[in-house]
């Protein structure tokens, strides 16, 4: 449960990015370059979505771990000193 939120993607070129770059590069050498540019753009967008989705999954996992730690700490505190009653008004 010691997983910290990290950016596992920094500095890495994903397969989709490599394909996007290749498609964009091909757009300069092919008669129908706009098709290659559109493909490159679509691949970059898909890569971005995949990376954001993965990052959000990491955040969800981290939040679940923090919630579990907080619940365990509250349970331990209540066992040690009894339930806490908060005064209102």
N, C-alpha and C positions, 0 to 999 in steps of 0.2 A: 504494500500500500504506500510505497514511497515514490510512486511515479509522479514526477513533476511535469507540468505543462512545458513542453519544449517544441520548438519548430523543427521538426525532423526533415523538413523539405528545403531548408536554406542551403543554397549552393549546389543542390542536386538538380540534374536535368532529367526529367522523367521521360519515359518512352514517348508519351504524347507530345511533349515539348520538342523532342528530337524530330518526330514526324511533322509537327507543325513548321518547324524551321526548314525542313527539307522541302515541304510543299511550297512554302513562301519563296524559298530560293529558286525552286523550279519555275516559279511564275515569271522570272526574268528571262527564261530560256525557252519557254513554250509559247506557241502562237495563241493559245487560249489561257493566258496567264491569270485572268480574273477568276477562273475556276480554281486554280491552284491557290490564289490568295484567299478565296472564300473557304477552301478546305483548311488552309493554315489557320485562319481566324477561328473556324469552328473547333479545330483541335486545341488551340490555345484556350478557348472558352471552356471546353470540356475539362481540360487539365486544371484550370482555375477552380471550376466547380468541384472537381474531385478533391482538390487540396483543401478547399474551404469545408467541405463535408467531413473530411478526415479530421480537420482541426476542431470542428464542432463536436465530433465524437470524442475526441480527447478531452475537451472541456466537460462534456457530460460525465465521462468517467472520473475526471478529477473531482467534479462536484459530488458525485456519488460517494467517493472516498472521503471527502471532507464531511459530508452528512453523516456517514458511518462513524467517523472519529468523534464528531460532535455528540452524537447520540450516546456513544460509549462513555465519553467524558461526563455527560450529564447523568448517566446511570451510575457511574462510579461516585460522583459527587453526592447524589441522593442516597446512595448506600452508606457513604461515609458520614454525612451530616443530616440526613433525612430530607424529605421533600421540602422545597422552598415555597413559601406562600408570599405572594406579592401583594402589598397593600394597594388599594385603589382609593382614589378620592380622598 
